[in-house]
Amino acid sequence: MQISAATEADMGEVIALWEACGLTRPWNDPAADYRLAVANGTSAILLAYSEGELVASVLTGFDGHRGWVYYLAVAPYAQKQGLGRKMMAAAEHWLRERNAPKIQLMVRDDNEAAIGFYKALGYDVQPVVTIGRRLD
């Protein structure tokens, strides 16, 4: 398996993966998220290919204070094979290279499968409330 950074040319294929994994939401434009991540030096979308086929992705970024992870996706047919772990390791490596002291991510509180996955990787559910506002 080969892991590399995404380019603008990969967008359609990556968004199709995100959609296949149920990661997109009507109120978030995945193409806008993709373009911002690829164009910004403080973030990257890491892609995993197996035999020339996209099988996994993760968007990671460093805001200068914390590292963040979004859009961890593994093709449905390739799940339960350790690819999610490998992608999180790649995101952690990317963040360590930038001296990020901490990594965080947001998971919907009813997504027990994702919470269990991250707990198995050594992540802790933290007692915080996310507060937000749309600017668009």
Beta strands, then each sheet from edge to edge (+ up, - down):
strand 1: 2-5
strand 2: 43-50
strand 3: 53-62
strand 4: 67-74
strand 5: 103-105
sheet 1: 1+ 2- 3+ 4- 5-
end
